[in-house]
Amino acid sequence: MTFSNTGVYMMTAVVCTDQALTSISFGNQTYPIRVGLLPPYTFSVPLYVTDKTHTWNISITSSGSSTGIYSNTYMSVVPYASNIQETAFLS
């Protein structure tokens, strides 16, 4: 995933799998899952994008040898805050 603007984004994902997940990774940050619950999982992660050329990879790790991801898995990314020009407030 790449971004066309720098700023802060909120990524929300609902992941439906046939195995329990042990971690999920966004970019270079890995988040362990230790809640003892079965899927589906809902994640909300803030992303601070400072480099538009950076690619954000998404991956999951499960407790099983292979994990099926179901079709009701989805992800949304929305701007939470963005950079503004100081000159916009000058009159």
N, C-alpha and C positions, 0 to 999 in steps of 0.2 A: 504494500500500500504506500502511496506517495501523496504528498500534500502540495497544493499550489500556493498556499500562504503560510507564513509563520504565525504562531499564536498558541493558545491553549485550547485543546479539544477534549471532549468527553467521549470515550468509546464505551458503548454498552453492547454486550454480546450475550445471547442465550445459546448455550451449547447443549445439544441433545445427543447423547452417545449411548452405546450399548454396554460400556464399561465405566467403572468409576474413574474419575480423573484424579491425577496426583499433582499436576501443575498446568498452568497456562502461561504462555510467554507472549508479550507484545514488545516488539523492538528488541532491545538488549536487556529488558527487565523480565525476570521470571517470578511468578507468584505461586507459592505452594498452596495446595488445596488439602486441608486437613480437617474437614468438617464431618467426615463419616457419613455423608449423605449420598444417595444415588442421583443420577441425572434426572432432570435437566438442571443446569447450573446457570446462574445469571451473574455477570461480571460488569462492573462499571469502573473504568480506569481513566484517570486524567492523563493526557499526553501533552507534553510541552514540546512543541515543534519549533526549533530554532534554525534548522537547515532544510530548505525545500528539496534538496537533492538526496536527502537521506531516505532510504527505503525501510519501511516498518514491516517486519515479518511477524506472522502470527503462527503459533504452534501450540499443540496440546500434548500432554503426556498422560498415559492411562496406566492403570494397574494390570491390564491384560496384555497379551502378546500382540494383538491387533485391535484397533478400535474402529467401529463403524460410526460415522457421523450422519445423523438423520437429516431429512430434508426440512424439518422445522427448526433447524439451527439458523440463526441470523445475527447480523452485526450492524450497528449504526454508529456513525461518527458525526458529531455535531460540534460547531464552534462554541466554546465556552467563554472565551475572551480573545480579542485580537489586538494586534498592535495598531495604534493610531498615530497620526502625525501631529506633532505639537502645533504646527502652523495652522491646523484646522480651527484652533480656538482664537487665533489672532484676528483682529478686525482692522 
